[in-house]
Amino acid sequence: MPKIKLIKNKILESLATNLEPKTLVEMAYRKLRRDIIEGRLSPGEKLRVEHLKEGYGVGAGTLREALSLLMSDALVVSEGQRGFCVAPVSVEDFADITKARVMLECEALRQSIALGDEAWEADLLAAFHRLSKAEEKLVDEGGREEWEERNRIFHEVLIAACPSRWIKHFLAILYHQAERYRRIALYNRPIPRDVHSEHEGLLRATMDRNVDLATAILAEHIELTFQAFNKLVKEV
């Protein structure tokens, strides 16, 4: 397996378990990834290695390795001999991400409901409880970041009993792609929606093992974010 693939696999494992970064490449990768997803590095922005070195506290070689890893996440694109830039955003791209995520995440939830045991149910209840607590702190910026993390965990636990590691791998990529758009849409001009009720309905249907209802709620939950982004673009 190529060296870069081995590095990427180790980084993904540490991200999944919330471990501290062990290498400079991993640290730079995490910081760049976070800044792209959270919008501090704007879509289409050029990523000049010489300009980034000081801000991220690493050398040019380390940054190039981190940027190459981010290309496999589709968060960074190469401009040939002109270097790197943040991947652009578009309605068409988000529509494609949304369709792929609905298809894969609903199938993963279907399998998770079929195979999940009592331990999975307990983990799901705990994840929902922590997410609900984070919703109470959404009035400040710090609370927003905590909610984002717990929202991600809730969605991961929902499909945790799905046995396909490939579905989970692709969903992790799609989730972070969608998060870029969600932050643009919901934090600039949110549409009226009760996200807590959406999550609660999803939890109840899942705990009741009602596959058709749970997947229908999940699909609508995901698609509402695309509708918010699409509405924002049309109004600009």
N, C-alpha and C positions, 0 to 999 in steps of 0.2 A: 504494500500500500504506500502511495507517495507520502513523503514527509509532511506536506501541508495538510493532507487528509488526517494523519495521525494527530497532528496538533489541534485541528478543528474538533475531532472527536473528544479529545481530552478537555477542551474548553467547554464544549456542550455539556459534558458530564458535570463539570464544576458549576456551570450555570444552573443546571437542573437541581443540584443539591445545595445551592447557595454558598459554595465554598469560596474562600478568598482566592484571588488570582495568584498563581504560583510563578509565573514568568512575566517578563516585561511585555512580550507579545500579547499574552492573555490580558494583561492590564490595559494596554492600548486598545485592543480589540473591544473590550467591555466598555471603555469610556467612549470610544467613537460610536459604537453601536447604540449606546444610551443617548448620546447627543443627537444622533440622526433620528432615532425613534421619537425623542422628545422635542424635535424641531429646532434645537439650538444650532444645528447645521442644516441649512435649508435645502429643500429639493432643488437639484441642479447646481448647487454651490460647488465650485472647484475646490479640491482638497490638495493644496500645494504642500508637499512634504516639508519643504524648508520653512514654511510659515507655521506648520503644525507642531514642529519639534518642541518649541519652547512651551507651548500651551499644554502639551501632553507629557512633557518631561522625559522623552525617550529619543533615541537616535533615528536617523533616516531609515536605516535598514529595518529596524523594529517596526516603524510605522508602515513601511511598504508591505511587510509580512501581514500586519494587522489589516491593512486595506485589501490585500489579496484574499484574506479570509472573509471579509465582509462582502466581497464580490459573490461568494458562494451563497450568501444570505440574500442576494439581490438587493442589498441596501446601498451598494457602491457599484459604479460602472467605470470601466476603463475607457479612456479616450485615445487609445493607441499610443502614439509618442508624446501626447500632451498630458499624460498623467491620469489622475482619478477625479471623479466628481460624485456627489450624492445622487443616487438614483432619482429621476424625476417622478412626479405624481400626475395622475390623470383620472378622469371619470372612468374611462375604458379600462384602465389597469385595476382600479378598485372594484369595478363590476366583475372582472375576471377573478380577482382574489376572493370576493364574496361568494361567487358561485362555487369555486373550488372548496372554500372553507365549509360552506353549507353541506356540500356533497360528502366530504370526508368526515366532518365533525358529527353529522347526524348518523353516519354509518358507525363511527366509533362509539357514539352514545348507545346506539342500538345493541352493539356487541357488549358494551359495558353493563347495560341493564340485564342482558341475558346471563352474563357470567359473574357479575359482582356479588360478593358475599357480605356478611354482616360487618366485617372490618371495613370494607369499602363504604358501606352505608354510614358507618360511624365517622369515617374520614370526611365524607361529603357533608354531613351535618356540621362537623367542626369547621370545615372550610366556609360554609355558608354563614355560620355564626361569626367568624372572624371578619368576613366581608361585610356583614351587617354592622358590626362595630366600627369598621373603617368608614362606612357611609355617614356616621354621626360626626366625623371629623372633616368632611369635605368642604367646610367653610374656609379653610386655609390651604396654602400651597403644599405644605408638608403632608396634610391629610390626603390631598389628591394623589400624591405619589404612593402613599400607603394603600389607598384604594386600588390603584392600578395594579400593584403587586398582588393584592389579595384577590382581585378579579381574575387575574391570570391563573392563580393557584386554583380557584374555584372551578374554572373551565378545565384545567388539567385533571383535577380530581374526578370530575364528571366522567371523563373517558379513561380513567386510570385502569379500569378492569378490562379494557379492550386489549387483546393479546398482541395486536400488530404493532411492532416497534416502528415500522415504516410509516404507517398512518400517523402515529404520534410525532415522528420526526418531521414529516411534511406539514403537519398542523402547527408545530412550533414555529416554523418559518412563516407560514401564512398568518399566524396570530400576530407576530411582530410586524409584518407588513401592514396588516389591518390596523395595528395600534397607531402607526404614523397617521393614517387617515382619520382615525377616531379622535385623536388629539386635535387635529386641524378642525374637524367638524364640530365636535361637542364642546370644545373650549372657545370657539370663536362665535358660533351662533347655534346653540343647541336647539333641537326640536323638542316640543313637549313630550315627555315620556317618563314613566315611573320605572326606572331600572330595577329598583328593589323588588317591585311586584313581579317584574319579568323573571328575575332570579328565583323568587319565592315560588312562582308557578312552575318553573322548570324543576326546582328541587322536589316539589310535591309530586309532580307527574313521574319523576324519576324514581322516587321512593315507593310510589304506588306500582311501579313496574309497568306503567302505561306507555308503551313504546311509541305508539302513534301520536299521542298528545305531547309527550316530552320532545320528540323530534320536531313536531310542528312548532312548538314554542321556541325551541332553540333556533330553528331556521328563521323565524320572524325576528327574534332577538338580534341575530347577526345582520339580517337584511335592513333593519331599521337604521343602523349606523351608516350603511351605504346611502340610504334615502336622505339622511341628514347631510352627508357630504355633497350629494348631488344637488340638493336644494341650495346649499351654500354657494356652490359654483354658479348656479343659474342666477343667483341674486347679486353676485359681485359685478 
